[in-house]
Amino acid sequence: MSKEQSTGASKILLAFFGGLTAGVAAGLYLNSEHGRKMRDEAADKISDLESKIEEKVKEAFEAAKDKAQEFTKEVKK
């Protein structure tokens, strides 16, 4: 194996173990008390955002429906 191939393999192994370490650390953190609290807060915020988006979509749909009805009335005249 040439020196360039050895260096490339070393970089791949280093990246693999770095990713593995980061994954384990993230898993441990997210399963800690603080991590659970953070996940719960994030879920609440996402749920609130989902409700707001749903309401805005309903409002936009109703507005579009009203405009379509107005347009239809104008065309029929």
Rosetta blueprint (number, residue, H / E / L):
1 M L
2 S L
3 K H
4 E H
5 Q H
6 S H
7 T H
8 G H
9 A H
10 S H
11 K H
12 I H
13 L H
14 L H
15 A H
16 F H
17 F H
18 G H
19 G H
20 L H
21 T H
22 A H
23 G H
24 V H
25 A H
26 A H
27 G H
28 L H
29 Y H
30 L H
31 N L
32 S L
33 E H
34 H H
35 G H
36 R H
37 K H
38 M H
39 R H
40 D H
41 E H
42 A H
43 A H
44 D H
45 K H
46 I H
47 S H
48 D H
49 L H
50 E H
51 S H
52 K H
53 I H
54 E H
55 E H
56 K H
57 V H
58 K H
59 E H
60 A H
61 F H
62 E H
63 A H
64 A H
65 K H
66 D H
67 K H
68 A H
69 Q H
70 E H
71 F H
72 T H
73 K H
74 E H
75 V H
76 K H
77 K L
